Structures are given as structure tokens and as C-alpha cells.
Amino acid sequence: ACLKSMGELEKINRKQDVTTALIQLIELSQPDDAANTLIQYASSCPDEETWEQLKSVLNKDPKKNIACESVLKNNNSPEPSKALAMELISPESEPFREIQAKIYEKSAVLKIAYAKVMFLKEPYDCAKLILETCKELPNQKASWLMNWMAGQIENTTTEINTESPEETVKTMERLG
């Protein structure tokens, strides 16, 4: 079993290296359809770090918004591609608002993308959505998401006074 696990880890490592190399190649060569190609590649992202790398490259592409709108409007776009597009496009855009209107009917992938984008504007509702959706996710993804959310909460709330247990409880109750 250990050898099988090691083999799986090697495959993941190779996939990460290939993904990173591909993203860098597209970033350097900047073909006309780079944004669309990278958004479509979202389904192949092996982990959150690669996902963030993909977002970073896409944020530099001037055609990013056009590609995102196209992916969100296309009913045949894979959900990871739609999720990536949601994280890259303005929440005020028409395609984002269309998904937002029916977010509770959407898949876990799209709910999470929505919650990540809207967390600063609607922290309570998005935290609730994330907690409910984590039940549908693999443990590693749920764990990453909980850590991400904890970081967001830390950045958006006041410091918790840990010197006095009573004050800590009061502060946490006040923050909800």
C-alpha cells in the first residue's frame, strides 16, 4: 500500500511540474487565445497552489474579462472553468450576477468560487455557504478551504483579546 501511495505522489508531482511548465509557457508566448486556454485548463489543476498560479497569470492578460464572460455564458463550460472565471471577473458583471441569482442551486465548485469572491462583502452568508458546502468536498479541499476562510476572518475582524478568557468569549460572541 505504501508503494502504491508513493507512486500516486510521484504522479501528482509530475502533473504539478507539467502544469506549472504549461502555465509558464503560455504566459511567455502569450498566444491570442491564452486567457481562454488557461481558463479551460482549470479542470486539470492538481492543487490550490497551481490554481492560484493560474489566476495570477490570467490577471495579467488584457483579454481575461472577455474569456471569463464567454466561459460563464457557455452552458457547456466545465464547472472548474466557470469557477475560475467567477474568481477573475467583477462581481458586478452580468454573467456573475446571473450565477449569483441561483447560487444555492449550483454545484459545490461554483458555490465555493462565489463564496471566495463575495467573502469580504458578505462574510456571514459566505462563511455559512462554505461550511455547508464543505460536506460535499474531499477532505483535503475542505481543509484548505477552512484554512482560507480562517485567514479571511482574521483579516476582516478585530483582534481577539486572548489575555482574558472572558474577554475572548465576549469578543467571539460579538463577532458571531
Secondary structure, DSSP 8 states (H G I E B T S, - for coil): -HHHHHHHHHHHHHHHHHHHHHHHHHHHH--TTHHHHHHHGGGG--SHHHHHHHHHHHHT-TTHHHHHHHHHH-TTS-HHHHHHHHHHS-TTSHHHHHHHHTGGGS-HHHHHHHHHHHTTTSHHHHHHHHHHHHTTS-HHHHHHHHHHHHHHHHHHS-----S-HHHHHHHHHHH-
